[in-house]
Amino acid sequence: MACIPVTLGEFSFPTKKEAKELYSNILNRIDLGQHLEGEDFDYVMALLLNHPYAEDKIGVGVEAIKVDTGLHSANRCFHVVRTDGSIEDFSIGKCIDGDHSDFHKFCIACRKAVENDIRAYKRKYFADNADSNEMIRCQSGGQRVSYDDSHVDHREPFTFSSIVHFFCKAKGLDTGAIKYKTEGKYGNEFADSSLTESFRDWHKENAKLRVVHSKTNLSKGHLGRVKSTKADGTI
């Protein structure tokens, strides 16, 4: 059976197994009761937003995410701490294996809406910065990287899923009521073209971009949150 890539908001994984391994690593190296910070939080927030009942889990809003034992078991799991102080646990498996949430489908359509903008940004970055071997320096690790082995990364803390989340909040959107012109393996597309253009504008205003090695977003899960720099690009 062919391996099926998994996308959770900003983060892409070649297989479900690799996604689960990264989240299990976070789950098992954080002390019980400790709140997640930096990119650990970004990764797990993207995971939570992919839960089939994400809106119920989030409730009035997210104050923090922590690692603790389950509410009904002694096993480790992630807990969302809501702004009203209530707590709800959620599992890695349910988020990755369960039915896609409305937010996840919406997020895919948002990525489809800006894919040409992101592709154009990458082409221009290579045209402006590539050396004689058509390589650029990875803006995260510093190694030389080719066009095919690189991708455009949304710099923390404004990961792609965060940008989409705040777009929904700002526009008062009910992701469960969104209509799509197409849905499937190669991306969802909004039926309402004005929604596509609205998100493109929002993305241009909020995205801070870097061109990095294609393996970077699988290796950066243990890094802290970083400040914006002059090297961050915009569309």
BELKA-V209420 format. One line per field, one symbol per residue. ss: DSSP state (H for helix, E for strand, L for the rest). phi: phi as a letter, one per 30 degrees, with the letter a starting at -180 (. if undefined). burial: # if it has 24 or more other ideal C-beta (glycine too) atoms within 12 Angstrom, else .. A space follows every 10 residues. Layout:
ss=???
phi=???
burial=???
//
This chain:
ss=LLLLLEEELL EEELLHHHHH HHHHHHHHHL LLLLELLHHH HHHHHHHHHL LLLHHHHHLL LEEEEEEEEL LLLLLEEEEE EELLLLEEEE LHHHHHHLLL LHHHHHHHHH HHHHHHHHHH HHHHHHHHHL LLLLEEELLL LLLEEELLLE EEEELLLLLH HHHHHHHHHH HLLLHHHLLE EELLLLLLEE LLHHHHHHHH HHHHHHLLEE EEELLHHHHL LLLLLLLLLL LLELL
phi=.ddcdbcbid ccbdbdeddd ddddddeccd deidddbhde dedddddedc debeddddhd kccabbcadd dbacddadbc cddcjdbbca cdddddcddd dddddddddd dddcdddddd ddedddddbd ddcicbdedc ciddbdedcb bdcddddcdd ddddeddddd cidcddcdcb dbblecjdbd dcdddeddde dddddcdccb cbddcddccc dcdddcddbd ddcbd
burial=.....##### ###..#.### .###.##..# .....#.### ########## #####.##.. .#.#####.. .....##### #.....#### ##.###...# ########## #####.##.. ##..##..#. .....#.### ....#.#..# ########## ########.. ..#.#..#.# ......#### ....##..## .##..##### ####.###.# #......... .##.#
//
